[in-house]
Every structure is written in structure tokens, then in C-alpha cells.
Amino acid sequence: MGSRDQASAADAIADPAADESYSYSPLPGDRHAIRLVQIVRDATRTRGFSISLQTVVLDDGPPFCALSYTWNSPLMLGLDDNEGHEDDEPPAMSQICCNGKNLSVNTTALEFLDRAFADGLFLADDGGEGMLAPPPALFRFHPAQTTAVTGTVPRHVWIDAICINQDDYSERSRQVGIMAQIYQRSLMTIVWLGGEAPHPDALWLVENFIPAFLRLVRAKGLQYLLLKDPDCEDVELVRYFGADACLRWRRDRHLFLQYFARRRWFSRGWVVQEASLKALENIHDVVALSGPVMMSWESLSEFPKPLVEINWLRTIHHRLPATAAAAPPSKGNMSRVTRMIELKDDIQAASRGRPSRLLLERFCCATETERLYAMWYWAIFKMNYHMFTNKRDAVYGCLGLVSSIAQPNRNQNPLGALVDYSLPVAEVFTRVALAMLQNLPYPDVLNRAQDPGASDSEGPCLPSWVPRFDRPPATTCLFSLSHPVFDACQWRRQKTNCVRLAESNLLALRGLPISSVSSKGPELDKSPGDFECEWFLQMVDQYNGTYPGTEESAEQALVRSLHADQSSIIPGLVDRTSAFQVWWAKQISQRAVSLKEKMASGSDVPSVLEALGRLQQRINSLPLAALPGIHADGIENAQALEYAVADLDRHTRWMWQFRRFFVTADRRFGIGPRSLEPGDEIWLLEGGRTPFLLRRRHRDDGGGHYRLVGEVFVHGVMYGEVATPERLIQMKEATLE
């Protein structure tokens, strides 16, 4: 039995009412009432303390801190990106005496209380020392934090697992609805990373190298570091950081990355808003504790984002096995924190009356309600890679953060009425999806809907039009792309709120069928040599060189379809047609090499020879020797073309992955869900940025019930080419199951 378990057992034995469990009294429902924890010195307890719970009104209560932590163990079992499955298990629980009775508390929260008691925090009495004793170091960690500026010493702490009756669904729902006010009214947020201190060399980086790095980014911008090597051997970087700091960074960074990767806190969902709500006002009012060590939240949270954006993290990760004795740590937590900071920045801009491009252009929000729902949808999207034990929290876990952009004179969270833990997960997701469809200018929520062809025995049974909010989509959503922004319907906010819920979760909305799937093509294989060029060659040969509705060649239209127009080719520096041709030739050559290897192994020699002949003929026909993209001014543009081709390859594998190529009945190219089938109908749904694939459920009766298969990219449709006024007035009602 460990020491904490022994203490819990001893507390239970020493308690004269050991058999009596603590029972929560209901919180007043008419005002924002919460409970706060205090630590009470108690020499009869093995731990030396018990706790008391006090009910207060949030607006009139005493100064308090809010705790952000994980209910399960602070440490992940491994360093894998997918680590965290054990969070589905109930957290380990221990007993503590609360108001004279036994209360079950998760061991991580109890570990924090042990630390707080040892540091003299949140004590109900001052031990007779009065105000002569200096304030605890936690409250003066940074000169700019509120407790240091005002000299206030909070004697209460808010800990969700203790302060909320977790067995009362109604109370949980109300408390989640005021989560923003709780964290904003607190004097500071304490991020508890567990009882284990970081390695001293990792801590040195947090306290010295990382702050200097962030100052450099603010002073010179990320562009300055783009061409610098992350080993920091560049003369300018050595001069700025110092030779010793650069050496310690190269030598010890794996210790910091492993520390970061092992902390479960960074992988959890609730913590995003818990830390961000206070950081929106003053980032120094968030302090991280790891064992006895205090760390700057600014250093821990702001450092990953530039590392990811300048690609240093990827480079460092590839180099770690050669320099670190341990296995290379996962990049997952770093990526999660990057998304968290991006979301916080979007929220901060909106709350200060400066809506980001995200709200103004992507969601086209004009009203406060639209801004709230757009930010809610975006927050769910950004937090998909964080983990929630309760699937409902995938939509509830960011409501407090989102509501912070509401008008300051609002005392209620306008989205809080949707919080209801008594509802089944499927009903929660359905209600949220419908609310978003009815309160956003565009039906972007449909772009996130689950592909009905994907099997998921563990997930909730949802209507086809309702997304699985609790997990990331299999591939990047087309609606979220910004280079360029699609606008298949050419919508200009004419939307009349005609989305409605019929019986049995049937969604009625307006749309226009524009074509159907004629034939389906291959999926993308991860191996470059398995790109089935011969299938595509046979297909484009049927077009006599020209794609319908444009002056493009069929091959150029094919390449644009495969990467969904997402290349970063710079106009004027590289000719797009040249880049397309070189990329296409590269795929054909790689496929030829792969087929030759198969032929050498004796695999189906006649068919392989036939395919090789077709590939060689096409390579010979491509005018690679006279590509206009390689200009006379030499190697720079040749390198630019090479970069453009690599960029095309990256975007193709990014966009086509987990999708299937198809050809429409009017001979257009597209990519869509893997489960698409010939006969599936392609629709423009009212306000949709992209076309959608619908599958008629009753093909023989001519009825109008469909299942939503998913969003699609159709070349020649994405920018409103077929959305003429004459066609749009023909929109009719469709019903989605």
C-alpha cells in the first residue's frame, strides 16, 4: 500500500464518523452559487489536514484560485500519439475528511491538496502567524500577476471534482454553463501537472532558453527563424542566446520534449478553456506547478506554436533518436497546445471587438449570435485532438471559453441552455448540430458529418447529417480550407431559416441536385509507387484532351481535382501548367518503377507489360524538355519548380487521403468519401460552400429521403460555376435521415 493510500486508510479509521459519507446540499438555483475548498489543519489526520466546503455566491464570494488538472494519473503510460486510452477507466479514488465526513476524491486532486498544505496554501487559519508571514511564493511568482500586484492572498480554491456534485446531472449542467464566470472571477488558475518535478536540465530550458526564444520571435518574427537550423549553431543565434545556452538546448531538449509528452494535462479537453480563460486577461495569472516546482505558463504554452510553424519540431523529432537515449517523444501534445493557443488568439481577438479573418470571411458572421455559434463550431473543430472521457464534453467543454466573446453586459451564457448531461450522447450531438444549422449563415456543420460507410461500433448511433463531434474527421474538411475558400452556391446571405427538424430526427432543408456519380475510381495508397496511373490514363484518354466547361486539358483538371486546388504555387514564379505536368510525369515514372519490380518478382507479367507500355508512351508525349516554368534566369526558378512539384505532391496526399476519386454523369472529376457508390446524387444544399453527396434511401418509390454520404470536391463546380440564378430558383426540399 502506497503512502497516500495509507494516509487515506488512516484518515478513515481516525474519523469518528468513518462510515458516514459526505452528502452535498443543493446549490441555490436562482444565483451563480458555487462551492469553494479550504484546507483545515488537523493533527488527528495522517495527512495533517482535512478540508471544508463553503457555498458562496460567485459575485460576492471571497478571493479564490481555480485548479486545472486531470482526474486520472498526471502521467501518460507511454510516449505514443495515440496514448490516453486508459482515460476511459474511472480515476483512482481516495478518501478525505470533508466537513467531518468522508468524501471520495480522485488521487490527483488529493495529491495537489497535499502539495498545497505543504506550501501553506488555502488554509482556513494562518497558524497564528497573521499577516507577518510573507505571502506564499505561488502568489508572487511573477511581478505582473494579480496576486503580486494587489498583495491578495486567496484562502480558497475551486476544484471541479470536489466543488460540483458529480452525481447530480442538473447541477453539473448549470455549473458547466457558468464555467467561464468561475475561471474569470478567480484570481489565478493553477495548472497542476502532477507531483513529479521536471528534470533540472529541462527546467533550465523552461526558465532560460525558452523565454529568450520567445523574445526573439516577438522582436524579429517567425520569418527570421524560417531558414535557421533548430540546432542553433548559426552565428547570429549563438550571439543572441549565448554559446552555452545553444549547447544546452541541443543537449537537453529531449528532456523537455519527453517531459511535455508524458504530461496527460496537455492531451485533455477541459483544460483548454480552464487555462485560456484566465490567460485571455493576464497570462501571468496562470502558473504551472509540477511537484514543488513553479513554471511560467507563458513559456510552456507559447513555445510549441512557433516550433511547429517554422518546422523546427519536425526536424528535432527526426534527429532525437541519434541524440537521446530514450525513444523520441510524441509530437501530439505539442500539436495540441499549438491548436489551443490558436483558438485562444481567435477568442481574444473576437472578445476585444476585432473579429479575426476566421469570423469575418470564413463564417461571414454579421450578428453576435452568429459569431458565438461560429466560434463554438470552430472551438469544437480545434479541440477534436484533445481527449474527453465524457463524449458530451466534446461540445460542452469549450462553452465557457466561447461565451467570453459575448457582450460584457450579458450575465448569462447564451449557449449554456444547451447543456444537459441527462440526455443521451446522440441527442446532445443532434441538438447541437441543429442549433448550428439554424444559427450560422452557412451549413458548414454538414461538412463534418460522419461518413455512413465508416463502421464505428463504439460510437453513438447518429443521423447521417450529425457529425461525430467527439473525434477528429478522418481527413481535412473542405469547408475549413482557406486557399481558396470554396463557394459552390455563390451564396450572399440570402438564407431564409428553412432548416427544420421533422419527426424522428429527419432534417428538412432545401437543395438542388446537379449530377450523380457515374463511376468510382481508386483510393490513395500511402506508397508513392502504388498511384494507379494507368487507370487515370485510360480515363483521361476518353476526353480527347479537353475537360468539359473549361479550356484545361483533362490531365490538368485531373491534377487539380486530386489536390482540391490546394497547392501553394506562387503565380509569376512558377507556371502552374508546368508544375502539373512535372508532377504528373513523376507519378507515372514512380508507377513504372513499381510495376517493373512487380514484374521482376513474377507477378502477372502480361498485364504489367501492357501497363508499362502505356506509361512509357505517355511519358514520351509530355513536353518536359521545354516546360515554360523553367525560365532563362537559371537555377532559382528551377528550384522553385521543384518546390512547387513537392508542394503538389504533399497537398495531393493530404487532400486525397481517405477519399476516393470519382467521375460524374456529366463527366466532371471529383474526390469524395471512400464509401461513395455509382448512383449517389450530387447536390448543392442551400448555403453550402461545397457540393454534398446524398444517397437515396428508397430508390423504387421516388421519395425524397436521403442519407448524407459527405462533402465532395467536383472540379468545375466549387466556385459557383453551375449556381446560376436560373438553377438556384429550382431548389427543392430534401429530407436527410
N, C-alpha and C positions, 0 to 999 in steps of 0.2 A: 504494500500500500504506500503510495507517494505521500509526501509531506502535506500537500493540500488536502488529499483525501483524509489523512489522519486528523487534520485540523477540523474538517467538516464533521467527521465522526465524533470527535471530542466535543465540538460545539453542541451536537445533538444530544449527547449524554449529559452535558452540563446544564442544558436548558430544562428548567423545571416544567415547561410545557412542551417537551420534546415531541409528543405525539400530536400536538395541535399545529396545524398548518396555517400559514398566513392567509387571510381572506381579504380580497380587495373590496373596499367600499366603492359604490358607483361614483363616477365623477359628475359634477353638476353639468347638465347638458345645455344650459342657456348661455354660458360664457365659456371663454377659452381657458378651461381649467386643466392643469397638468399636475403630476406628482414630481417631487424632487427628492433626491437621496442626500442624506448626511451620514457621516461616519461617527459612531459613538464609541469613545474609549470604554473598554470593558475588560478588566483584568481577569474575569472569570472565563473568558473565551480563549481558546488556544491561539487564535489569531490576534488576540488583544483588542478586538473591536466587534461590535455589531453594527447594524445600520438602522436608520429610521426613515420612514417615508412621510412626506408632508404634502398635502394638497394645497395648491396656490392658484390664483388667477394669473394668467400669463402677463397681463398688462401691469399688475400691481405686485407681483412676486419679488422675492429677493434676487440679488445678482447670482447668476449660476453659469456653469460651464456645461457644454454638451459633449458627450463622448461618441466618437465614431470608431467602430471596431467590428470584428467578425464574431459571430456566435460560435462557430466551430474553431478548431485549433488555429492560431495565428500563422502556423507554418503549413505550406503545402508539402505533400509527401514526396514530390519529385520536382523536376525542372521542366516538365513537358508542357507544351502549349495547351494541351487538352486536359491537363491536370485539374482536378477540382471535383471529380465525380463523387468523392466521398462527402461533399457538402449536402448531398441528398439524405445522408444519415442524420438522425437527431443529434444535436450537440451534447457533449458530455456535461452532466449537471452535478452540482454540489449544493449542500445546504448552508444557509447562513441565517442567523437570527435577525429578524426584521420586526421592529416594534414588539419584541418579546415573543415572537412566534417564528416557526420555521418557514423559510421561503426557498424554493429551488431556484438556483441561479446558474447560468452557463459558466463553465470554469474560466473562460476568457475574461468575462466581466469580473469574476471574483479575483482573478489574477491582477486585474487593474486596481481593484479596491485594495488589495494587499500593497501594491506599489504606492497608491495614494496615501494610505495610512503611514507607510514608512517615510514618506516625504512630508507628512503633516498637512495634507490637503483635505479640504471639505470636512473638517472636524466640527462637530456640534459645539465643542468648547475649545478654548485655547490653552488648556492645561495650566491656567493661572499665569501665563506669561503676558497676557493682554497685548497691547499694540507695541510693546517694547521690542518684541522679536521682529526681525526683518521679514518681509513677505517671502513666501516660498519662491525659489528660483524660477519655477514654471511661469509665474505671473510677471516676471521681469526678464524673460528670455531675450526679448528684442525691445529696444527703446521705443519703437513705434507701436507696439501692441497696446490695446486699450487699457489693460490692467496696469501696465507700466506707466502710462501717461496719467491715469487718474489715481493711481495708488489703491485701487479697489482690490480687495481680497475676497473672491467668491467662496462661500462656505457650503454651497450646494452644487450638485452635479445631476444632470439628466441622462439616464441610461435607459434606452428604449425597452430592453427586455425586463427591466425591473419596474420602470415607471408606467408601463402600459400593461393592462391585464390582457395577456395574450389569448386567454380563453374566451374573451368577450368580443365577438365579431363586431358588434355595434361600436364599442369603444375603440377598437383598433381602426375601424373605418374613419371615425371622427378625428382621432389623433393623427392619422396619416394625412387627413385633409388640412390640418394646421401645422404640418411639419415645417413648412417654410418659416412660419412665425416663431416656432420653437428655436430653430437654429439661428435665426436672425436676432432674436431677443437675447440669446445667450451672449455672455461677454467674450467667450472664446470657444473654439472647437478643439478638442484634444483627439488626435489620431493615435490610437493605441495599436502598435504593431507587434505587441507581444512582449514577453518577459526576457527575451534573448537580446543582448546588446549586439550591435554590428561589430565586425572585425575592426580593430583600431585603424588599420590602413584604409579600409573602406570609409570609416568615419572621417579620416583626414581629408579624403577627396570631397566628401559632403561639405565639410567646413571650410575648405580652402580652394581646391581646384574648381569645383562646380560654381561657386559664386563668381569667381574670376571669369569663367567661361560665359556665364550669363551676362556679365557686364560687357564683355567683348561683343556678344551678339547684339545687345542694345546699342552699343556705340557704333558698330560698323555694319550691322545687318548680316543676314544669312548669306548673302551673295559673296561676302568676303571669304567665307569658310568653304564655299562650294568646291573649290579646287584644291583645298588643303587636305593633306592626309591626316586621318584620325590618330596616327602615332605621334603627332605634334613634334616632328623633327624639323619642320620648316623654320627657317631662321627667324622670321617675324614672330612666329608663335613662341619660339624659345625665348626671344627677347621679351615678349609680353608676359608669359606665365612664369618664366624662370626655368633654367635647366633642370633643377631638382624637381620642380612640380611636374614638368613634362615626363621626366623619368618615372616618377611615382605613378603618374597616370597610366603609362604603358605597362608598368609592372603590376599594379594593383587594381586596375579597372575591373578585372574578372571578379574580384571580391565584392565590389559594389554591385555589379550586374547579378551575381548569384544571390546576394542579399535581397535585391529588388525582386528577383524572380521567385524567391521562396516565400515572400510575404503574401498570404492569401488576401489581405486587405485590398491590394491593388486589383484583384480579379473580381471583387464583389460589386454588385449593382447599387445597393443602397448608399454606399459610401460616396458615390459620385456627387449626389446633392448634399450630403452631410458636410463634406469638406468645401464644396463650391459655394454654398450659400453664405458662409462666413467670409470666404476669400473674395467674394464679389465686393464686399465693403472694405476689407482690410486684410490682405493676405497674411500679415503678421499676427492676426488673431487666430490663426490656425497653427498649432505646434504639434509635431510628431514626437511620440515617446516610444522608445524601444528599450525595454528594461529600464535601467537607471539613466539612460542617455536621452537628452533632448536634441532634436534636429529641426532645422529650418524647413518648414513646409514649402517655402518658395523654392529652395534648392531641389527638394525631392520631386515636386510636381512640375516645375517649369523646365527641368533639364531634359526629359525624354523627347519633347516635341522637336527642338532643333536637331537632336541626334537623328531622329527619323527623317526629317525634312531634307537634311543635307547628305543623307545616306551613310552617315558615319556608323550608325548602329549595325546595319547590314555588314559593312566591311569589318567592323570589330568582331562581330559574331563569327564570321568566316575565319578570322585569324586566331580566335581564342583557343581552339584545340592545340595549336602549336605552342601556346604560351601558358596555358592553365593546366594544372594537374587534374582538376575536376572536369566533368563533362560540361560543354558550353551551355550556359543558362538559356532558358526560353526567352524569346523576344516578346512573348504575349503580354506580360504586364506593362512593359514599356509602351507597346502599341495602345493598350487600353488607357493608360494615363494620357497619352497624346490625344486620343479622342475625347477624353474627359476635359482637357484644357481647351480644346477647340470648342466644345459645347459651352463651357463656362464663358469663353470670349464672346460667342454669339449671344448668350443670355445677357452678358454685361452690356454689350452694345445696344441691345433692344431695350434694356431697363433704363438706359440713360437717354432714351429718345433718339438714338442713332441706329435704326434698324440696319442690320447687315445686308449685303447683297443677297444673301440667302433668303431673307424675308421679302425684300423688295422685288427681286427679279425671279427667283425660282418659284416662290409661292404666290407672288403678286398680291400680297395682303394689303387691304385698304382699311380694315377696321381692327379695333383692339381684339375682338373675339377671334377674327381670322388669324391675327398674329399669335394669340395664345395657342390655338389649335395647331397652327403650323409649327410652332416651336415645340409643342408636345410631340407631334409626329416626328420631328427631327431629332428630339432628345431620345425617343424610343429607338430610332434608327441608329444613333450614335452609341447607345448603351447596349446594343444587342450582343456585344462581345464580353460584357460583364455578366456575372452569374447571379441568379436569384434562386433561392430554394423554393419559394412560393411563386408559381408561374404568374399569378395575378400581379405580382410586383414588377413584372416586366413593363406594365403600363402605369402602375401606381407609384413606382419607385423614383420617378423624376417629377411628379406633380408639384412638389414643393418648390423645386428649382424653377420650373416653368412659370409658376404663378408669380414669381418675383418680378416678372416684367409687366404685371398688371398695374393699373393706375394706383398711385400710393394711397388715395383716399378710399380704396376698397378694403374693407375689413374681412371680407370672405374670399376664399379661393373659389373663383367661378367654375373651376373644374372639379372641385372637391366633392360635389354632389354625385359624381360618377363612382366614387369609391364605395365598394360594398363587398366585404370579404365573405359574406354569407352566400354569394352567388357562385355557381359552378364556373370553372375557368372558361369554358366555351361561351357561356352567356356574357361574361365580363368582356372577352375579346370582341364578341359580336356587338355589344352595346358601344364599345369604344370605336370600332370601325364605322358603325352607322353615324355616331356623333361627328366623326371626322368628315365623312362624306357630306353631311348636312351643313357643316360649318366651315369648310375650306372651298376656295374658288375652283379648285381642280380635284378630280377624283384620284389623286396620287396614291391613296391608300390601296387602291386596287392593284397597283404595280407591285405591291409587296405580298399579294395573296399567294398562298401555298399552291404549288403545282399539284393537281389531284393525282398525277401519276406517281408522285413520290410516296412511298409507303412509310408510315410512322405509327407503329403500334402503341408507342408510349404517349403520343401527343393527344390533345383534346380533339374530339370529333367536331369539326368546324364546317360551316357553309363554305362553298368554294370561293366566295368573294371576301372572306375574312382572313387576314394574314395570321401567321404564327408569330405573334409579337414577341414571344419568349426566346427566339433564336434568330441568328443572322440568316439572311437569304442565302441560297446555295451559290448565287452569283450576283454580280453588281446590278442593281436595279437601273433600268434605263432612265427612269424619271430623275434620278439623282445625278446624272451626268450634266456637266456644265460646258463642255466643249465639243459640240454646241448644245444648246438647250433645244430639245425637240418640241414641236408644236403641231402635231398631226391634225388637230381640229381647227387651227387658226382661231382659237377662242379669244375673245376680248371682253371677258367678264359679263357676257350676256346671260350667264347661267341663271335660270329660274330654279328655285329649290324644288325640283321634281323627284329627287331621290326619296323613296319611301320604303318602309318595311311592310311587306304583306305578311299573311299568316305563315307560320312555320319557318320563320327566318328567310323568307323569299325576298330578295331585293329587286325592286322595280326601278328602272332607270331608262333613259332614252338613249338611242344609238342608231347607227346606220351600218348595215353590212356592206362591205366594199369588195370583198373577194372571198376566196376559200383556199385551203391548202390542196394543191394538186398532187405533189409528190414530196416525200421527205428524204433528206439526204443524210450524210454521216454526222456523227458527233465528233468532237475534237478529242483525239488521243493525246496523252501527255508526251509521247515520244515524237520528236520532230520528223523522223523518217516514216511515221505512220499516217501522215497527212495524205488522204486518199486523192491525190491529184488527178489520177486517171478518171475517177468518177466525175470530177468537176470539168475536166477537159471534154469528156463526152457530152456533158450537159451544155457547156457554153458553145460547143460546135453547132448546136441546134439554133443558135441565134443569128447566124450569118454576120457576126461581128458587131451588131448594134443592139443595145439594151432598149426596151420599149419606153417611150416617153422622154428619152434623153438622147444626147449625141455621144454618149460614152460607149466605149467598147464593152462587150459583155464581160471580158476579163476584169476591166477596171471596176465595173459595177459589182462584180463578184468580190473583189478585194475590199471595196468599201463596205459591202454587206458583212463580210466576215469580222471586221473590226468595228462595225457600227459607227463609222465616221469618227472614231475617237483618236486618230493619230495626232501627234503634236508637230506635224511638218510645218516649218516656217515658210510662208509664201515669199517668193523672191529669192530665197537662198537655195531651195531645192524644188525642182519641178515635181508636182505630185504624181503625174503620169509616169515619170522616170522611176520614182520610188516604188510605185505599184508594180512596174514591170520587173525591177530588180528583185523585189520581194517574191513575186510570183515565180521567177526563174530559180530563186533559191529553194523554194518549196519543191519544185519539180526535180531539181538536182538532188536534194536530200532524199526524195522518194525513190529516185533511180538508184542511189547507193543502197538504200534499204532493200529494194527489190533484188539487186544483184547479190546481196548477202543471203537472201532467202533462196535464190536460185542455186547458189553455191552449196546450200545445205540440202538441195534436192527437193525443195518444196514447189510442187505444181509448176514445173518448168515451162510447159507450153503457154499457159496464161501469163506467167511472169514475162516471158519473152515478148508476147504481144503488148503487154503494158509498157515494157521498156521501149519498144519501138515507137509507141505513141508519144511517150515522154520525150524521147530524143528528137523526134520530128518537131515537137512544139518548142523545145529549147532552140533549135536551129532557126525557127521562124521569128524569134524575139530579136529586135534590133538593139542588142546590148552594146554593140561597138560604137553606136552613135547616139547614146542617150543624151538628150538636151540638158539633163540635170547636172552633168559634169561639165562645168564651164571652163573657159580657156584660162581663167586666172589660177588654176592649179589645184594643189593638194587640199587646200582648206575646204573647197566645195565638195571634193571627193569624199573627204571625211564627213562632211555634213550629210551627204547622200548615204554614206554607210550608217551614220547615226539614225537617219530617217528610216532606213530599212529595219534596223534593230528595233526602233520605236514601233513600227508597224507590226513586227513580229510579237512584241510584248503586248500591244493592245489587242491583237487578234486572239492570243491565247487567254487574255484577261476577259474579253467580251464573249468569246465563243465557248469558253469552258462551261460545262454543264448545260449547254444549249445544243440545239440541233438545227442544221441548215434545212431550208425547205424552199420550194418553188410554188408560187400561187397560180391560180387558174388563169389569171391574166399575165402570166409569165414573168412575174417580178421575183426577186430574190429576197430571202429573209432568214433571220435566226430567231428561234423561239424555244419554248420549253421542250425538254427531251421527250415528254410524253405526247407531243402533238401527233396527230394522225391525219391522213388524207380525208378531206370532207369537213374538217374543222373550219368554222367560219371566222373571217377576219372582220372585226367591227371597229368603227370609230365610236366610242362612247362619249356622251356629251361632256365636253371639257377636257377629255383625255389628252395628255401630251403625246402618248404613243397609241398605236392600234392595240387591240386585245384579241386574243383567240378564244372563241366561245364554242362549246360543243353541245349540239342539240341533244337533249335528253330523250325526246320522243320523236324519232325521225319519221315514223309512219303516220302520225296524226296531224302533222303540220302545225303543231303547237309552238308556243314561244318560250318554253322553259329551257334554260341552258345551264351548263356548268362553266365557270371561268377556268380556262386552262392556264392563262397567264399573259403577260405582256409580250409583244413581239416587235422586232425591228424589220420593217419592209422598205427596201430601197426604192425611193421614188414616191414615198407617202409621208415621210417623217416631218416635212416642213410645210404641210398643208397643200401639197400639190393636187390632191384629189378632193380637198374640202372646199369645193366651190359653193357659193350661196344656193345655187340650184339644187345641189345634192343635200346640203345640210337641212333644208326645209323638209326633206323627206324622212327625217329621223322619226323613229317609232319606238314604242316601249318594248323593252326586253326584260325578262324576269330571270334572275340568277338564283340558282339553288345553293 
